[in-house]
Amino acid sequence: MLDDLMRAGWPALDEVDVDGWVARFSGGVTQRANSVIPRRAPADLEAALRRVERLYAARGLPVVFQLGPSAQPDGLDGVLADRGYEFGSPTAILTANVGEMPPADVEMAELPSDEWLDLWWQVDGRGDQSALDIAAKILCGGPALYATVLDADGVAAVGRLALVGEWGGVYCMAVRPDARRRGHGAAVLSGLLRAGRARGVTRAWLHVRAENTAASSLYRKAGFTETSRYHYRSYRGQEPVQHVHPEP
């Protein structure tokens, strides 16, 4: 279920079904939107791998698989490793029930402003203006809420809550470097969950890189607990995908 929620919360610009796998393409912007979700075991594993590799090669992209506990077939991670795919970006998935949240001094919108995009890209972006334009299309590929915290110097922190039924997905949490350790991240998270709850969100999920202990601490204080983990396997010898960090 979480795979489907994450797929809806961060929608790729194009998808191709490969015998039960979903190959996603978004101009190389973010690993998540340019990777394969191995949802069901293909009838012919070798044929599926060859087709996936041709699809990504035709687009000039490295072949990337997102591998969590539900990846099919069993043992796919080892098959990819033997094939020369490199391990990377171990990421925890955390979930929480959304209860009453304290008020926060946060501006909320249904679309990202230019200032919101500028700060997020400054903190987590990878690439030029064309990459940012693609990222904006991914962000606006489904309903979401966008939180902004302001200080005397302008936009201090931002975040996004993807709205997927009764679930909300926390993405794009970013704080301006000189405004960190002032509670802005906690304010953004509280504001997003409070606004999501008002729209019927009862459960939330988020991603955090395994080594990001500061973010993990913030989320755990807000009631999030780890549900599972995933990582990526990328085909060796290809140019690295242009991406923002896979965690929010």
PyMOL commands that set and color helices and strands:
alter all, ss='L'
color gray80, all
select helices_A, chain A and resi 2-9+32-34+45-58+76-83+114-124+129-139+177-179+184-198+213-221
alter helices_A, ss='H'
color red, helices_A
select strands_A, chain A and resi 14-18+21-25+36-38+64-67+85-97+107-109+144-151+154-164+167-175+203-209+225-235
alter strands_A, ss='S'
color yellow, strands_A
deselect
rebuild
show_as cartoon
